[in-house]
């Protein structure tokens, strides 16, 4: 279908620098509290239950959890479940995705 859907837990105190160079992501917060910071503009956005944020420009960002957050995440192209963040905080493209 061109995307993958994931339920992700971001634990309290987490502070992640990420940069999805190969994927676009939409995130809906189901519960918890935190913030996302755009590292290129310095803009910081609060995250609470019901918040959605969209990373549609391969945004360099930092995600912080003040209270444990449950997130519904959609990735395009889809993840296969075996990805790990590289040094830039990105997921590499899998051979299956490249050939698709």
Secondary structure, 3 states (H helix, E strand, C coil): CCCEEEEEEECCCCEEEEECCCCEEEEEEEEEEEEEEECCCCCEEEEECCCEEEECCCCEEEEEEEEEEEEEEEEECCCCCCCCCCCCCCCCCCHHHHHC
